[in-house]
Amino acid sequence: DKDVLGYVFGRTYFLNTTPASQKYEIKAGEEGSRTYYIPTSLVEVELLATSNKSIPFGAFSGITTIDFITIPVTIERIGDSAFLDCTGLDSIYYSGTKEQWAKIVGVSTDPDNEEVLSNINIVYNHK
């Protein structure tokens, strides 16, 4: 299992969860998906500055309960389909500048990401 949030919460239904079909890459050009049960109380995600400098392919795909995500300036790449079907996402709080954001979004040529990201509020220089 290679999904970011799905791997954390698991594949078994439990009370107050919603199924999310998250995508993952098997190898270049091939993809799969698994259904995970994400807590409905998960409305906020804060990514921490770590050595992983990207948001992987399909990381948040299918998770409709998230209202906002906080992204550190250390993120250099947003993987394809990272925000696919993230219909509840209202805002992204980004710790870098608008110019820095344009660079990491520009790395992704995925139309799914572009559609979601063009419809939400991006707050720059968030501390």
Salt bridges, closest charged atoms under 4 A:
ASP1 OD1 - ARG34 NE 2.61
GLU30 OE2 - LYS27 NZ 4.00
GLU31 OE2 - LYS23 NZ 2.93
GLU76 OE2 - LYS53 NZ 3.85
